[in-house]
Amino acid sequence: MQIGQVIHLDGLKAEYSLFGKDRFSNCTLPEGYYVIVAVEDGYTKLAWSGPDGRPSRKHRYRVRTSLLDPIIEV
């Protein structure tokens, strides 16, 4: 798992952060491609991947890293 890696996810339990906020709300990830933007404190922080592969500044999520370990090859 590397920062900048683009992964396809669908239906994972996650938390969503509203634009510019530090607070997260529970959600289920919609199917799509996500960019890994950080790995810290047991969480992998993700951003929706735009058409150009860059991380969205608006759509930010975090998922427990342990949920991604079986999905992503190290």
C-alpha positions in Angstrom: 0.0 0.0 0.0 1.5 3.3 -1.1 0.4 6.9 -0.9 -0.8 7.9 -4.4 -1.9 4.4 -5.3 -5.3 4.2 -6.9 -7.6 1.3 -5.8 -11.1 0.2 -6.7 -13.4 -0.2 -3.8 -17.1 -0.8 -3.3 -19.4 -1.2 -0.3 -16.7 -0.9 2.5 -17.7 0.6 5.8 -15.9 3.9 6.0 -16.1 7.5 7.4 -16.7 10.5 5.3 -15.3 14.0 5.9 -17.2 17.0 4.7 -15.0 19.5 2.7 -12.6 21.3 5.1 -13.9 19.6 8.3 -12.0 17.4 10.7 -15.2 15.6 11.8 -16.1 12.2 10.1 -19.5 10.6 9.7 -20.2 6.9 9.0 -20.9 5.9 5.5 -20.5 3.0 3.0 -18.1 3.7 0.1 -19.8 4.0 -3.3 -18.2 1.9 -6.0 -15.3 3.8 -7.6 -11.6 4.5 -7.7 -9.9 6.0 -4.7 -6.5 7.5 -4.1 -4.6 6.7 -0.9 -3.6 10.0 0.5 -2.3 9.0 4.0 -1.9 6.1 6.4 -2.0 7.0 10.1 -3.3 5.9 13.5 -4.8 2.7 12.1 -6.7 4.4 9.3 -6.0 4.7 5.6 -7.2 8.1 4.3 -8.7 8.1 0.8 -9.9 10.6 -1.7 -12.2 10.0 -4.6 -10.1 9.7 -7.8 -10.9 12.3 -10.4 -11.0 11.6 -14.1 -7.3 12.6 -14.3 -6.4 10.2 -11.4 -5.8 13.1 -9.0 -7.4 13.0 -5.5 -10.5 15.0 -5.1 -10.1 17.8 -2.6 -13.8 17.6 -1.7 -14.5 13.9 -1.3 -12.4 12.5 1.6 -12.8 9.2 3.4 -11.0 7.1 6.0 -11.1 3.3 6.4 -9.6 1.1 9.0 -6.4 -0.1 7.5 -7.2 -3.7 8.7 -10.2 -3.7 6.4 -8.0 -2.9 3.4 -5.2 -5.3 4.1 -6.9 -8.4 2.6 -7.9 -6.3 -0.5 -4.6 -4.5 -1.3 -1.5 -6.4 -2.0 1.4 -5.0 0.0 
